[in-house]
Amino acid sequence: MEAKLTGDEFDALELLRRGAKSIRANACVGRNAKRLSGLKLVKVDRANMATLTDKGTEVLFLRRCVNALRGLSDDPASTVEPDVAAFLLRKSHIAERPEGGFDVTARGRESLADIDR
């Protein structure tokens, strides 16, 4: 994604994913609705009802994947959501440990290094 999003903008996307409907219902969504709509991450209709677009859903999922990789690199015992774990396993970024949990693979560490640059 070429545009950098702030933490507040990510929070607004997450609130919409969890069920906030109107841009007036939450100040965080209201502050960021115009920019997120311009980036095509959110669709706002005439009644000020906001919905996530497919692109917005994808951005949130990728953020959850990156956060899971960072969490696992810091603490291998941290929990990972099932859909994120399935994706990262399929992409060979993590591997299951015999005693339970996941380890970050070399490919996952390379991806994290690329993201941090």
C-alpha positions as CSV (number, residue, x, y, z in Angstrom):
1,M,0.0,0.0,0.0
2,E,1.5,3.3,-1.0
3,A,-0.3,5.6,1.6
4,K,0.9,5.4,5.2
5,L,-1.9,5.1,7.7
6,T,-1.8,6.4,11.2
7,G,-2.7,4.4,14.3
8,D,-5.9,6.4,14.6
9,E,-6.8,5.5,11.0
10,F,-6.2,1.9,11.7
11,D,-8.3,2.1,14.8
12,A,-11.1,3.6,12.8
13,L,-10.9,0.7,10.3
14,E,-11.0,-1.8,13.1
15,L,-14.0,-0.1,14.7
16,L,-15.8,-0.4,11.3
17,R,-14.8,-4.1,11.1
18,R,-16.2,-4.7,14.5
19,G,-19.6,-3.2,13.6
20,A,-19.6,0.6,13.9
21,K,-22.1,1.8,11.2
22,S,-22.4,5.6,11.3
23,I,-19.5,8.0,11.0
24,R,-21.2,10.1,13.7
25,A,-21.5,7.1,16.2
26,N,-17.8,7.2,16.9
27,A,-15.4,10.2,16.9
28,C,-12.5,8.1,15.7
29,V,-14.4,7.0,12.6
30,G,-15.8,10.5,12.0
31,R,-12.3,12.1,12.1
32,N,-10.8,9.7,9.6
33,A,-13.8,8.9,7.3
34,K,-12.9,11.5,4.6
35,R,-9.3,10.3,4.2
36,L,-10.2,6.6,4.4
37,S,-12.9,7.1,1.9
38,G,-10.5,8.9,-0.4
39,L,-8.1,6.0,-0.2
40,K,-11.0,3.7,-1.1
41,L,-10.7,1.8,2.2
42,V,-14.2,2.9,3.4
43,K,-17.4,3.6,1.6
44,V,-19.7,6.3,3.0
45,D,-23.2,6.6,1.7
46,R,-25.5,9.6,1.8
47,A,-26.9,8.7,5.2
48,N,-23.4,8.8,6.6
49,M,-23.3,5.0,7.0
50,A,-19.8,3.7,6.6
51,T,-18.7,0.3,5.4
52,L,-15.4,-1.3,4.8
53,T,-14.4,-2.0,1.2
54,D,-12.6,-5.1,0.1
55,K,-9.4,-3.1,0.1
56,G,-10.0,-1.9,3.6
57,T,-10.6,-5.5,4.8
58,E,-7.4,-6.6,3.1
59,V,-5.4,-3.8,4.7
60,L,-6.6,-4.8,8.2
61,F,-5.9,-8.5,7.6
62,L,-2.4,-7.7,6.5
63,R,-1.8,-5.6,9.6
64,R,-3.1,-8.4,11.8
65,C,-0.6,-10.8,10.0
66,V,2.3,-8.4,10.6
67,N,1.4,-7.9,14.2
68,A,1.2,-11.7,14.7
69,L,4.6,-12.1,13.2
70,R,6.1,-9.4,15.4
71,G,4.4,-11.0,18.4
72,L,5.7,-14.4,17.7
73,S,9.2,-13.2,17.1
74,D,9.1,-11.5,20.5
75,D,7.3,-14.4,22.3
76,P,6.8,-17.8,20.6
77,A,4.0,-18.6,23.1
78,S,1.8,-15.6,22.0
79,T,-1.6,-16.4,20.6
80,V,-2.4,-16.1,16.9
81,E,-5.9,-15.8,15.4
82,P,-6.9,-18.9,13.5
83,D,-7.4,-17.2,10.1
84,V,-4.0,-15.4,10.4
85,A,-2.3,-18.6,11.5
86,A,-3.7,-20.5,8.5
87,F,-2.5,-17.7,6.1
88,L,1.0,-17.5,7.6
89,L,1.4,-21.3,7.6
90,R,0.3,-21.4,4.0
91,K,2.9,-18.7,3.1
92,S,5.6,-20.5,5.2
93,H,6.1,-17.5,7.4
94,I,5.5,-19.6,10.6
95,A,5.8,-23.2,11.5
96,E,4.0,-25.2,14.2
97,R,5.9,-26.3,17.2
98,P,5.5,-29.9,18.5
99,E,4.6,-28.7,22.0
100,G,2.1,-26.2,20.6
101,G,2.3,-22.7,19.3
102,F,4.3,-21.4,16.4
103,D,7.8,-20.3,15.5
104,V,8.7,-17.7,12.9
105,T,10.6,-19.2,10.0
106,A,13.6,-17.7,8.2
107,R,11.2,-16.5,5.5
108,G,9.0,-14.8,8.1
109,R,12.1,-13.0,9.6
110,E,13.0,-11.8,6.1
111,S,9.5,-10.5,5.6
112,L,9.6,-8.7,8.9
113,A,13.0,-7.2,8.0
114,D,11.6,-6.0,4.7
115,I,8.6,-4.4,6.4
116,D,10.7,-2.6,8.9
117,R,12.8,-1.0,6.2
